[in-house]
Amino acid sequence: MELSLAGRIALITGASSGFGEHFARLFVREGARVVIGARRVERLAALAEELGDAALAVAMDVTDEASIIAAYDTAEAKWGTVDTVVANAGIAIAGRSIDLPLDDVGKVIGTNFTGVYLTAREGARRMIGAGFKQHGRGRVVLIGSITAEMTGQGDSAYAATKAAVAHLGRQFAREWVRQGINVNTVQPGYVRTEIDGEWFDSEGGKAQIAAFHRKRMCPIEALDAPVLLLASDASAHITGSTITVDDGQVL
């Protein structure tokens, strides 16, 4: 199965750290040109310098539709229509539901759900306008979380947005199924990234790892094959799917 991304133009949100930064390096290695978007432009600039001519850094706030439109405009002016979207940007604010301030609830929803919605929608609008129906090479990958399938303490807002993302992927897939755009969701398990590194170094975090069936974190590289598959031509007949990659943590 050919998972090459040669010739593809990919836009990746939340690319200044974590999954997004990892996917940017992965996509360039597999032949894609990448538009890396995030709010922390200093980090983006350093990553773009590392990746060379195959990377274009754009300031991007996924909670601001004008910022998203501007990012796509910049990408098109440089390379043409984005054909691969990885809607990855997300935040987590811990807190029990009865204590979490309304402003924090709004931030989580705004980034994790509305931001994914707007990022994917703008990409689809441009793919449809560019006639992707003719060749069917449009790809949208939403990054969810296994918390969409779990209940717990202290992450109800976050988990609910990730459950919404999984269903949003199916909704988008249905809407765009005749427009040459495939939409799928990847749900990672617990992976050590900047967003949760401190927790997993704590006693509570260590206890959580010990409670996993395999008593280990899921390596970020475990996401490479499914994400490459869904971003490549090899996924021509895969749309509306949700793939969980968690080393059995949710079982």
Secondary structure, 3 states (H helix, E strand, C coil): CCCCCCCCEEEEECCCCHHHHHHHHHHHHCCCEEEEEECCHHHHHHHHHHHHHHEEEEECCCCCHHHHHHHHHHHHHHHCCCCEEEECCCCCCCCCCCCCCHHHHHHHHHHHHHHHHHHHHHHHHHHHHCCHHHCCCEEEEEECCHHHHCCCCCCHHHHHHHHHHHHHHHHHHHHHCCCCEEEEEEEECCCCCCCCHHHHHCHHHHHHHHHCCCCCCCCHHHHHHHHHHHHCHHHCCCCCCEEEECCCCCC
